[in-house]
Amino acid sequence: MSVNTLSKETELRLNEFFNQATDPKSFAKAIRKVNYLLAMSLMRECETLQIDPKSVEQGYFWLNELAEILNPYFEVEN
């Protein structure tokens, strides 16, 4: 995995997004809901969902990574 730094413009846009559109915790929750629905649809071989399984796999992984950064859930010790 390559490591890139965000441009100042990207940082500003992200800050604006999380200050005006939604908060990180709610966004992470929405990501997890979408990932759950995608996973369930693929497991049930939903005929109406015309997607490439490899793309879904990659998207699922990266969206979960982003969700964990925004609001750790799986890595938090109870």
N, CA, C and O atoms as a GROMACS GRO file, in nm:
protein
  312
    1MET      N    1   0.085  -0.118   0.000
    1MET     CA    2   0.000   0.000   0.000
    1MET      C    3   0.089   0.123   0.000
    1MET      O    4   0.182   0.133   0.080
    2SER      N    5   0.062   0.214  -0.087
    2SER     CA    6   0.138   0.338  -0.092
    2SER      C    7   0.077   0.440   0.004
    2SER      O    8  -0.043   0.438   0.032
    3VAL      N    9   0.163   0.527   0.053
    3VAL     CA   10   0.118   0.630   0.146
    3VAL      C   11   0.128   0.764   0.077
    3VAL      O   12   0.236   0.804   0.032
    4ASN      N   13   0.018   0.834   0.069
    4ASN     CA   14   0.015   0.966   0.008
    4ASN      C   15  -0.034   1.067   0.112
    4ASN      O   16  -0.118   1.035   0.196
    5THR      N   17   0.017   1.187   0.103
    5THR     CA   18  -0.033   1.291   0.191
    5THR      C   19  -0.144   1.365   0.118
    5THR      O   20  -0.142   1.379  -0.005
    6LEU      N   21  -0.240   1.412   0.193
    6LEU     CA   22  -0.351   1.486   0.135
    6LEU      C   23  -0.308   1.628   0.103
    6LEU      O   24  -0.229   1.688   0.175
    7SER      N   25  -0.360   1.680  -0.005
    7SER     CA   26  -0.335   1.820  -0.036
    7SER      C   27  -0.412   1.905   0.064
    7SER      O   28  -0.508   1.858   0.126
    8LYS      N   29  -0.372   2.028   0.078
    8LYS     CA   30  -0.443   2.120   0.168
    8LYS      C   31  -0.588   2.136   0.125
    8LYS      O   32  -0.678   2.144   0.208
    9GLU      N   33  -0.611   2.140  -0.006
    9GLU     CA   34  -0.748   2.154  -0.058
    9GLU      C   35  -0.833   2.033  -0.018
    9GLU      O   36  -0.949   2.048   0.020
   10THR      N   37  -0.775   1.913  -0.028
   10THR     CA   38  -0.848   1.792   0.011
   10THR      C   39  -0.877   1.793   0.160
   10THR      O   40  -0.988   1.758   0.202
   11GLU      N   41  -0.780   1.833   0.240
   11GLU     CA   42  -0.802   1.843   0.384
   11GLU      C   43  -0.914   1.941   0.416
   11GLU      O   44  -1.001   1.912   0.499
   12LEU      N   45  -0.914   2.056   0.350
   12LEU     CA   46  -1.019   2.155   0.372
   12LEU      C   47  -1.156   2.100   0.332
   12LEU      O   48  -1.254   2.122   0.403
   13ARG      N   49  -1.162   2.031   0.220
   13ARG     CA   50  -1.289   1.974   0.175
   13ARG      C   51  -1.340   1.868   0.272
   13ARG      O   52  -1.459   1.863   0.302
   14LEU      N   53  -1.249   1.784   0.321
   14LEU     CA   54  -1.290   1.683   0.420
   14LEU      C   55  -1.339   1.748   0.549
   14LEU      O   56  -1.441   1.708   0.604
   15ASN      N   57  -1.266   1.848   0.596
   15ASN     CA   58  -1.308   1.919   0.717
   15ASN      C   59  -1.444   1.984   0.697
   15ASN      O   60  -1.530   1.977   0.785
   16GLU      N   61  -1.463   2.046   0.582
   16GLU     CA   62  -1.591   2.110   0.553
   16GLU      C   63  -1.703   2.006   0.548
   16GLU      O   64  -1.812   2.029   0.600
   17PHE      N   65  -1.675   1.894   0.485
   17PHE     CA   66  -1.775   1.787   0.474
   17PHE      C   67  -1.817   1.739   0.613
   17PHE      O   68  -1.937   1.727   0.640
   18PHE      N   69  -1.720   1.712   0.700
   18PHE     CA   70  -1.753   1.659   0.831
   18PHE      C   71  -1.802   1.766   0.928
   18PHE      O   72  -1.856   1.733   1.034
   19ASN      N   73  -1.783   1.891   0.896
   19ASN     CA   74  -1.837   1.998   0.980
   19ASN      C   75  -1.975   2.042   0.935
   19ASN      O   76  -2.054   2.089   1.017
   20GLN      N   77  -2.006   2.026   0.806
   20GLN     CA   78  -2.133   2.077   0.754
   20GLN      C   79  -2.231   1.968   0.712
   20GLN      O   80  -2.351   1.981   0.736
   21ALA      N   81  -2.183   1.862   0.650
   21ALA     CA   82  -2.273   1.761   0.594
   21ALA      C   83  -2.309   1.652   0.695
   21ALA      O   84  -2.426   1.615   0.709
   22THR      N   85  -2.211   1.602   0.764
   22THR     CA   86  -2.232   1.492   0.859
   22THR      C   87  -2.114   1.487   0.954
   22THR      O   88  -2.013   1.553   0.932
   23ASP      N   89  -2.127   1.407   1.058
   23ASP     CA   90  -2.015   1.389   1.150
   23ASP      C   91  -1.951   1.253   1.121
   23ASP      O   92  -2.016   1.165   1.064
   24PRO      N   93  -1.824   1.235   1.160
   24PRO     CA   94  -1.754   1.110   1.129
   24PRO      C   95  -1.826   0.985   1.180
   24PRO      O   96  -1.828   0.883   1.112
   25LYS      N   97  -1.882   0.992   1.299
   25LYS     CA   98  -1.950   0.874   1.357
   25LYS      C   99  -2.070   0.834   1.272
   25LYS      O  100  -2.089   0.715   1.245
   26SER      N  101  -2.152   0.929   1.232
   26SER     CA  102  -2.269   0.899   1.148
   26SER      C  103  -2.227   0.848   1.011
   26SER      O  104  -2.289   0.758   0.955
   27PHE      N  105  -2.122   0.907   0.957
   27PHE     CA  106  -2.073   0.865   0.826
   27PHE      C  107  -2.021   0.722   0.832
   27PHE      O  108  -2.049   0.641   0.743
   28ALA      N  109  -1.946   0.690   0.937
   28ALA     CA  110  -1.895   0.554   0.954
   28ALA      C  111  -2.011   0.455   0.966
   28ALA      O  112  -2.005   0.345   0.911
   29LYS      N  113  -2.114   0.493   1.038
   29LYS     CA  114  -2.232   0.406   1.052
   29LYS      C  115  -2.298   0.383   0.917
   29LYS      O  116  -2.339   0.271   0.887
   30ALA      N  117  -2.310   0.486   0.836
   30ALA     CA  118  -2.369   0.474   0.703
   30ALA      C  119  -2.284   0.383   0.614
   30ALA      O  120  -2.339   0.302   0.538
   31ILE      N  121  -2.153   0.395   0.622
   31ILE     CA  122  -2.063   0.309   0.545
   31ILE      C  123  -2.086   0.164   0.583
   31ILE      O  124  -2.096   0.077   0.496
   32ARG      N  125  -2.095   0.138   0.712
   32ARG     CA  126  -2.115   0.000   0.758
   32ARG      C  127  -2.250  -0.056   0.711
   32ARG      O  128  -2.259  -0.174   0.676
   33LYS      N  129  -2.353   0.027   0.711
   33LYS     CA  130  -2.484  -0.018   0.663
   33LYS      C  131  -2.479  -0.054   0.515
   33LYS      O  132  -2.531  -0.158   0.474
   34VAL      N  133  -2.416   0.032   0.435
   34VAL     CA  134  -2.404   0.005   0.291
   34VAL      C  135  -2.322  -0.121   0.268
   34VAL      O  136  -2.359  -0.204   0.185
   35ASN      N  137  -2.212  -0.136   0.339
   35ASN     CA  138  -2.131  -0.256   0.323
   35ASN      C  139  -2.209  -0.382   0.360
   35ASN      O  140  -2.197  -0.484   0.293
   36TYR      N  141  -2.289  -0.373   0.464
   36TYR     CA  142  -2.371  -0.487   0.505
   36TYR      C  143  -2.470  -0.524   0.395
   36TYR      O  144  -2.486  -0.641   0.361
   37LEU      N  145  -2.536  -0.423   0.339
   37LEU     CA  146  -2.634  -0.449   0.232
   37LEU      C  147  -2.567  -0.508   0.108
   37LEU      O  148  -2.621  -0.600   0.046
   38LEU      N  149  -2.450  -0.457   0.072
   38LEU     CA  150  -2.377  -0.513  -0.042
   38LEU      C  151  -2.339  -0.658  -0.016
   38LEU      O  152  -2.356  -0.744  -0.103
   39ALA      N  153  -2.287  -0.685   0.102
   39ALA     CA  154  -2.246  -0.822   0.135
   39ALA      C  155  -2.366  -0.916   0.133
   39ALA      O  156  -2.356  -1.027   0.080
   40MET      N  157  -2.477  -0.876   0.191
   40MET     CA  158  -2.597  -0.960   0.192
   40MET      C  159  -2.649  -0.984   0.051
   40MET      O  160  -2.690  -1.095   0.018
   41SER      N  161  -2.647  -0.882  -0.031
   41SER     CA  162  -2.694  -0.896  -0.170
   41SER      C  163  -2.607  -0.995  -0.247
   41SER      O  164  -2.658  -1.077  -0.323
   42LEU      N  165  -2.476  -0.986  -0.227
   42LEU     CA  166  -2.387  -1.079  -0.296
   42LEU      C  167  -2.404  -1.221  -0.246
   42LEU      O  168  -2.404  -1.316  -0.326
   43MET      N  169  -2.418  -1.238  -0.116
   43MET     CA  170  -2.434  -1.372  -0.061
   43MET      C  171  -2.564  -1.437  -0.108
   43MET      O  172  -2.572  -1.558  -0.124
   44ARG      N  173  -2.665  -1.356  -0.129
   44ARG     CA  174  -2.794  -1.408  -0.175
   44ARG      C  175  -2.802  -1.413  -0.327
   44ARG      O  176  -2.903  -1.453  -0.384
   45GLU      N  177  -2.693  -1.372  -0.391
   45GLU     CA  178  -2.687  -1.369  -0.537
   45GLU      C  179  -2.807  -1.294  -0.595
   45GLU      O  180  -2.880  -1.344  -0.681
   46CYS      N  181  -2.823  -1.176  -0.546
   46CYS     CA  182  -2.934  -1.091  -0.588
   46CYS      C  183  -2.929  -1.067  -0.738
   46CYS      O  184  -2.829  -1.017  -0.791
   47GLU      N  185  -3.036  -1.103  -0.807
   47GLU     CA  186  -3.041  -1.089  -0.952
   47GLU      C  187  -3.052  -0.944  -0.997
   47GLU      O  188  -3.015  -0.911  -1.110
   48THR      N  189  -3.103  -0.858  -0.911
   48THR     CA  190  -3.123  -0.718  -0.951
   48THR      C  191  -2.998  -0.634  -0.930
   48THR      O  192  -2.991  -0.521  -0.978
   49LEU      N  193  -2.900  -0.686  -0.860
   49LEU     CA  194  -2.777  -0.612  -0.831
   49LEU      C  195  -2.670  -0.655  -0.931
   49LEU      O  196  -2.602  -0.755  -0.910
   50GLN      N  197  -2.654  -0.581  -1.038
   50GLN     CA  198  -2.559  -0.614  -1.144
   50GLN      C  199  -2.426  -0.545  -1.115
   50GLN      O  200  -2.405  -0.430  -1.154
   51ILE      N  201  -2.336  -0.617  -1.046
   51ILE     CA  202  -2.207  -0.559  -1.008
   51ILE      C  203  -2.095  -0.661  -1.028
   51ILE      O  204  -2.119  -0.780  -1.044
   52ASP      N  205  -1.975  -0.611  -1.027
   52ASP     CA  206  -1.856  -0.694  -1.036
   52ASP      C  207  -1.813  -0.730  -0.894
   52ASP      O  208  -1.778  -0.641  -0.817
   53PRO      N  209  -1.816  -0.859  -0.857
   53PRO     CA  210  -1.781  -0.899  -0.720
   53PRO      C  211  -1.643  -0.850  -0.674
   53PRO      O  212  -1.627  -0.816  -0.556
   54LYS      N  213  -1.544  -0.846  -0.763
   54LYS     CA  214  -1.410  -0.801  -0.725
   54LYS      C  215  -1.412  -0.653  -0.687
   54LYS      O  216  -1.346  -0.612  -0.592
   55SER      N  217  -1.487  -0.573  -0.761
   55SER     CA  218  -1.499  -0.430  -0.728
   55SER      C  219  -1.567  -0.412  -0.593
   55SER      O  220  -1.527  -0.326  -0.514
   56VAL      N  221  -1.668  -0.493  -0.567
   56VAL     CA  222  -1.738  -0.485  -0.438
   56VAL      C  223  -1.643  -0.524  -0.326
   56VAL      O  224  -1.643  -0.462  -0.220
   57GLU      N  225  -1.564  -0.628  -0.348
   57GLU     CA  226  -1.469  -0.673  -0.247
   57GLU      C  227  -1.371  -0.562  -0.212
   57GLU      O  228  -1.346  -0.536  -0.094
   58GLN      N  229  -1.316  -0.497  -0.312
   58GLN     CA  230  -1.221  -0.388  -0.288
   58GLN      C  231  -1.289  -0.269  -0.221
   58GLN      O  232  -1.235  -0.211  -0.127
   59GLY      N  233  -1.406  -0.234  -0.270
   59GLY     CA  234  -1.480  -0.123  -0.210
   59GLY      C  235  -1.517  -0.151  -0.067
   59GLY      O  236  -1.507  -0.063   0.019
   60TYR      N  237  -1.560  -0.273  -0.040
   60TYR     CA  238  -1.597  -0.316   0.095
   60TYR      C  239  -1.478  -0.298   0.189
   60TYR      O  240  -1.492  -0.244   0.299
   61PHE      N  241  -1.361  -0.345   0.145
   61PHE     CA  242  -1.240  -0.334   0.227
   61PHE      C  243  -1.207  -0.189   0.259
   61PHE      O  244  -1.188  -0.153   0.375
   62TRP      N  245  -1.199  -0.106   0.154
   62TRP     CA  246  -1.156   0.032   0.174
   62TRP      C  247  -1.260   0.115   0.250
   62TRP      O  248  -1.224   0.204   0.327
   63LEU      N  249  -1.387   0.088   0.228
   63LEU     CA  250  -1.489   0.160   0.305
   63LEU      C  251  -1.482   0.123   0.452
   63LEU      O  252  -1.501   0.208   0.538
   64ASN      N  253  -1.455  -0.004   0.482
   64ASN     CA  254  -1.439  -0.044   0.622
   64ASN      C  255  -1.315   0.020   0.684
   64ASN      O  256  -1.317   0.062   0.799
   65GLU      N  257  -1.208   0.028   0.607
   65GLU     CA  258  -1.088   0.095   0.657
   65GLU      C  259  -1.118   0.241   0.691
   65GLU      O  260  -1.077   0.290   0.796
   66LEU      N  261  -1.189   0.308   0.603
   66LEU     CA  262  -1.226   0.448   0.627
   66LEU      C  263  -1.317   0.459   0.748
   66LEU      O  264  -1.300   0.550   0.830
   67ALA      N  265  -1.413   0.370   0.760
   67ALA     CA  266  -1.504   0.372   0.875
   67ALA      C  267  -1.427   0.355   1.006
   67ALA      O  268  -1.458   0.422   1.104
   68GLU      N  269  -1.327   0.268   1.007
   68GLU     CA  270  -1.248   0.246   1.128
   68GLU      C  271  -1.165   0.369   1.164
   68GLU      O  272  -1.144   0.397   1.282
   69ILE      N  273  -1.119   0.441   1.064
   69ILE     CA  274  -1.043   0.564   1.090
   69ILE      C  275  -1.135   0.671   1.147
   69ILE      O  276  -1.099   0.741   1.241
   70LEU      N  277  -1.254   0.682   1.090
   70LEU     CA  278  -1.348   0.786   1.133
   70LEU      C  279  -1.407   0.757   1.270
   70LEU      O  280  -1.426   0.848   1.351
   71ASN      N  281  -1.435   0.631   1.296
   71ASN     CA  282  -1.499   0.593   1.422
   71ASN      C  283  -1.463   0.447   1.451
   71ASN      O  284  -1.537   0.357   1.411
   72PRO      N  285  -1.351   0.422   1.521
   72PRO     CA  286  -1.309   0.285   1.546
   72PRO      C  287  -1.418   0.203   1.614
   72PRO      O  288  -1.480   0.246   1.712
   73TYR      N  289  -1.441   0.085   1.559
   73TYR     CA  290  -1.543  -0.004   1.612
   73TYR      C  291  -1.482  -0.141   1.640
   73TYR      O  292  -1.495  -0.194   1.750
   74PHE      N  293  -1.416  -0.197   1.540
   74PHE     CA  294  -1.359  -0.330   1.554
   74PHE      C  295  -1.228  -0.331   1.632
   74PHE      O  296  -1.193  -0.434   1.690
   75GLU      N  297  -1.157  -0.221   1.634
   75GLU     CA  298  -1.026  -0.217   1.698
   75GLU      C  299  -1.032  -0.164   1.842
   75GLU      O  300  -0.928  -0.153   1.908
   76VAL      N  301  -1.151  -0.130   1.890
   76VAL     CA  302  -1.165  -0.077   2.025
   76VAL      C  303  -1.173  -0.193   2.123
   76VAL      O  304  -1.252  -0.285   2.106
   77GLU      N  305  -1.089  -0.187   2.226
   77GLU     CA  306  -1.094  -0.290   2.330
   77GLU      C  307  -1.209  -0.259   2.425
   77GLU      O  308  -1.229  -0.145   2.466
   78ASN      N  309  -1.284  -0.365   2.459
   78ASN     CA  310  -1.397  -0.348   2.551
   78ASN      C  311  -1.353  -0.360   2.694
   78ASN      O  312  -1.435  -0.349   2.785
   0.00000   0.00000   0.00000
